[in-house]
Amino acid sequence: MVWLPGGTFRMGSDAHYPEEAPAHQARVGGFWIDRHQVTNRRFAEFVRQTGHVTVAETAPDPADYPGADPALLVPASVVFVRPPRRVDLREIRHWWQLAPGADWRHPYGPGSSLRGLDDHPVVHVAWADVAAYAAWAGGELPTEAEWEYAASGGASEPAEFAWGDELTPGGEHRANLWQGEFPVLNLAADGYETTSPVGSFPPNAFGLSDMIGNVWEWTADWYGPHDPAAPQACCAPARPRGNTEQASYDPATPGVRIPRRVSKGGSFLCAPNYCRRYRPAARMPQAVDTSTCHLGFRLVIRP
């Protein structure tokens, strides 16, 4: 882990996606944070010692999903499947599939394995899985503010990326992202089509690897809009937290009462033509019962 002394920084952005606004001052105290995302090797040790069975390895309870097709209530997780041709980017079902048999041991589906992936970030972990791991490891999930402060590298002025304002300074790739036309053509100019071993790219000013790209990361905060009163406050809020669990429900599906947490950082599937969320300020909602092939986590310890 790396010790971060804490401080005041500019959180959010007014220049990109609406859920990142308004940009505002925030303050966090000091904390320890993992240098890199939790790896398959480390997660396997947790499973070996505890016998933990992940959400993706467990059949959903029909009582929790009234009206759901019984054929879908099987152990499964969400995987990316490249479409054979250009598709409507407004419809994510063109490339996301719920894959029975996909889990942390089988990241691309039942025919895949962890061979050669020990040092890659663990994926297909839902909220219950990362919370159980954190309890075992003696840590916690970072708040959104802590995570964003860590990703910023302590910069006094906010930068677009975890290292500055240029995506590939001097032509150097600084993160595992998608190069090419998403979702049909990945040029893999950074050397990776899917996940990369943690620490494959230069760390930020805090010495932290993969704060953007590789895989999205869970945070502890419930998802919702930033507090609109924050920019007008006389003082930057200390350790600001997100919304309530009830407020995190997706308003687009009022009949579904599944809470959502904030995820941060973008992943190997983020591309300039589709998902410019490979920035510290970017944020996305993640349903607590859902795991995917591009979502992992890291821990913090607070004094």
BELTARA-V459366 format. One record per backbone hydrogen bond with DSSP energy under -1.0 kcal/mol. CO is the residue of the C=O (numbers start at 1). NH is the residue of the N-H. Records with the same first field share a line. If there is no record, write none. Layout:
# BELTARA-V459366
CO: NH + NH
This chain:
# BELTARA-V459366
2: 33
4: 31
7: 28
9: 26
11: 24
17: 20
18: 21
20: 13
24: 11
26: 9
27: 239
28: 7
31: 4
32: 301
33: 2
35: 209
38: 122
39: 43
40: 44
41: 45
42: 46
43: 47
44: 48
45: 49
46: 50
47: 51
55: 58
61: 64
62: 65
65: 68
69: 72
72: 74
75: 101
77: 99
78: 293
79: 97
88: 91
91: 94
92: 95 + 96
95: 81
97: 79
99: 77 + 102
106: 103 + 109
109: 112
114: 117
117: 120
118: 41
119: 198
120: 40
126: 130
127: 131
128: 132
129: 133
130: 134
131: 135
132: 136
133: 137
134: 138 + 139
140: 300
142: 220
143: 147
144: 148
145: 149
146: 150
147: 151
148: 152
152: 155
164: 161
168: 171
169: 172
175: 177
176: 214
179: 187
181: 185
188: 191
197: 200
204: 207
208: 204
213: 215
214: 268
216: 296
217: 264
221: 262
222: 243
227: 230
230: 233
237: 27
245: 248
246: 249
250: 253
253: 256
259: 288
260: 223
261: 286
262: 219
263: 284
264: 217
265: 213
267: 270
270: 178
271: 274 + 275
275: 277
277: 279
279: 282
284: 263
286: 261
287: 290
288: 127
291: 78
292: 124
294: 216
296: 218
297: 38
299: 34
300: 140
301: 32
